[in-house]
Amino acid sequence: MTHANTRYKAVIFDLDGVITDTAHYHYLAWKRTADAVGAPFDEEFNEQLKGVDRMGSLALILARAPRSFSSEEKLALADAKNRHYQELIATMTPGDLLPGALEALVAVRAAGLKTGLASVSKNAFTVLDRLGIRDRFDTVVDAARIANSKPHPEIFLTAAAQLGLDPGDCLGVEDAVAGVASIKDAGMVAVGVGKPEVLTRADRVIPSMLEFRLEDY
């Protein structure tokens, strides 16, 4: 296949907020955690958790709690949050794909490019299976093997390496500030999904995946 009208060899996608919206499930699970420890929690504060891994998110929540927690308590809280989240995502179906997401994956493959997934979610494989799209990706980074969470570039660098490509040959797609920073610091061009005034480091920002066009990059 030819590589359409683009210089890239692969597109590496984030999962939450790009392919599907599990943010609401994360919100519900973290809200339960925050309520349990007496920490104030709302939609606005939840925005700070986007793109941050589980223990990092928990640390932000516990910083607002009225007391401190031991390492054992933190692990127990994180585990309880994850179990609740897993119960919620078990209800997901292909109908939970965001508008334009599947079409984007199909278009990238049709253009002869590879596809990768770079999600810090340790439940990414489960979500992909629930959505019925695991086979749409040439590589999926196992978040459990990543030492540094976003905004560190490790996860996008790992995705490129697993695809056998230089970072400069890859286009990254993200909806979070931390994710865009991860893409840029990996040496890739970043497409942001959301608002330009928020995703200021992105090379291009689109309002949703419905506006994703390979030929634009």
C-alpha positions in Angstrom: 0.0 0.0 0.0 1.0 3.6 -0.5 1.4 5.9 2.4 -1.4 8.3 1.3 -0.5 12.0 1.4 1.5 11.8 4.6 5.1 11.5 5.6 4.3 9.3 8.7 4.7 5.6 9.0 2.5 5.1 12.1 -0.1 6.8 14.2 0.0 6.2 18.0 -3.2 6.8 19.8 -4.1 7.4 23.4 -7.1 5.5 24.6 -9.2 7.5 27.1 -10.7 10.5 25.5 -9.5 9.6 22.0 -10.8 6.1 21.2 -13.4 5.8 24.0 -14.4 7.9 27.0 -13.7 5.9 30.1 -13.2 9.2 31.9 -16.7 9.0 33.4 -16.0 5.6 34.9 -12.7 6.8 36.3 -14.5 9.8 37.8 -17.1 7.6 39.5 -14.4 5.3 40.9 -12.2 8.1 42.1 -15.2 9.9 43.6 -16.0 6.9 45.7 -12.4 6.8 46.8 -12.3 10.5 47.7 -15.6 10.3 49.6 -14.2 7.4 51.6 -11.2 9.4 52.8 -13.0 12.7 53.2 -11.3 14.5 50.4 -13.3 17.1 48.3 -13.7 15.9 44.8 -15.6 17.2 41.8 -15.5 17.3 38.0 -13.1 20.3 37.9 -10.6 18.6 40.2 -11.0 15.4 38.2 -9.5 17.2 35.2 -6.1 17.2 37.0 -6.1 13.4 37.0 -6.4 13.0 33.2 -3.3 11.3 31.8 -1.9 10.6 35.3 -1.4 7.0 36.4 -3.3 5.4 39.3 -0.8 6.0 42.1 -0.2 9.5 40.9 -3.9 10.3 40.8 -4.4 8.8 44.3 -1.6 11.0 45.6 -3.3 14.1 44.3 -6.6 13.1 46.0 -5.0 12.1 49.3 -3.2 15.5 49.4 -6.6 17.0 50.0 -7.7 14.4 52.7 -7.7 15.4 56.4 -5.1 12.9 57.4 -2.1 11.1 56.0 -2.0 7.5 54.8 0.5 4.6 55.1 1.9 2.9 52.1 -0.3 -0.1 52.8 -3.4 2.1 53.0 -2.5 3.7 49.7 -2.1 0.4 48.0 -5.5 -0.8 49.4 -7.2 2.4 48.3 -5.7 2.1 44.8 -6.7 -1.6 44.6 -10.3 -0.8 45.7 -10.6 2.0 43.1 -9.3 -0.4 40.3 -11.8 -3.1 41.3 -14.7 -0.7 41.1 -13.4 0.7 37.8 -13.2 -2.8 36.4 -16.8 -3.5 37.4 -17.8 -0.4 35.5 -15.9 -1.0 32.3 -17.2 -4.6 32.2 -20.4 -3.1 30.9 -18.7 -1.5 27.9 -19.6 -2.4 24.3 -18.5 -1.4 20.8 -21.2 1.3 21.1 -18.8 3.1 23.5 -16.3 4.0 20.8 -16.1 7.7 20.4 -17.6 9.1 17.1 -14.9 9.0 14.4 -12.5 6.7 16.4 -13.1 3.5 14.5 -13.1 5.4 11.2 -9.7 6.9 12.1 -8.2 3.5 12.8 -9.5 2.1 9.6 -8.2 5.1 7.6 -4.7 4.8 9.1 -4.5 1.1 8.2 -6.0 1.7 4.7 -3.3 4.3 4.1 -0.6 1.7 4.8 0.4 3.1 8.1 0.8 1.1 11.4 -1.3 1.8 14.5 -0.1 1.8 18.1 -1.8 2.4 21.4 -0.1 4.3 24.3 -2.4 4.3 27.3 -1.2 4.5 30.9 -4.3 2.4 31.8 -3.4 -1.0 33.1 -6.9 -2.0 32.0 -6.3 -1.0 28.3 -6.4 -4.6 27.0 -9.7 -5.2 28.7 -11.2 -2.1 27.3 -10.0 -2.9 23.8 -11.6 -6.3 24.0 -14.9 -4.9 25.3 -14.8 -2.4 22.3 -13.9 -5.2 19.9 -10.9 -3.4 18.4 -7.8 -5.0 19.8 -6.9 -6.4 16.4 -7.0 -2.8 15.0 -3.6 -2.1 16.6 -0.2 -3.3 15.5 1.1 -2.8 19.0 -0.3 -2.0 22.4 2.1 -0.8 25.1 1.7 -2.7 28.3 1.4 0.1 30.9 2.5 -2.3 33.7 6.0 -2.3 32.0 6.3 1.4 31.9 8.4 3.0 34.6 7.5 6.6 34.0 3.9 7.9 33.5 2.9 10.8 31.2 4.1 13.5 30.8 7.3 11.5 30.6 7.8 10.4 26.9 8.6 6.8 27.8 5.3 5.3 26.7 5.3 6.9 23.3 9.0 6.1 22.8 8.2 2.4 23.7 5.3 2.3 21.2 7.6 3.6 18.4 10.2 1.0 19.4 7.7 -1.8 19.4 6.6 -0.8 15.9 10.3 -0.7 14.8 10.1 3.0 13.9 11.9 6.2 14.7 9.8 8.6 16.9 10.0 11.2 14.1 8.1 8.8 11.8 5.1 8.7 14.2 2.1 10.9 14.7 0.7 11.0 18.3 -2.9 11.6 19.2 -3.9 12.7 22.7 -6.6 14.5 24.6 -4.7 15.4 27.8 -2.1 18.1 28.5 0.2 15.4 30.0 -0.2 13.2 27.0 0.6 16.0 24.5 3.7 16.7 26.5 4.6 13.0 26.3 4.3 13.0 22.5 6.3 16.2 22.0 9.1 15.2 24.3 9.3 11.9 22.5 10.1 13.9 19.3 6.8 13.3 17.6 4.2 15.6 16.1 1.2 15.9 18.3 -2.5 16.0 17.4 -4.6 17.2 20.3 -8.3 16.3 20.6 -10.1 19.0 22.6 -9.6 22.7 23.0 -6.6 24.7 21.5 -6.4 26.9 24.6 -5.9 23.8 26.8 -3.7 21.7 24.5 -1.2 24.5 23.8 1.8 22.3 23.0 -0.1 20.3 20.3 0.9 20.9 16.7 -2.7 20.8 15.7 -5.9 20.5 17.7 -9.2 19.0 16.5 -12.5 19.2 18.4 -13.2 15.5 18.1 -12.0 12.4 16.2 -14.6 13.1 13.6 -12.2 15.8 12.3 -9.2 13.5 12.1 -7.8 13.4 8.5 -4.4 11.9 7.8 -3.9 14.1 4.8 -3.9 17.2 7.2 -0.6 16.2 8.8 
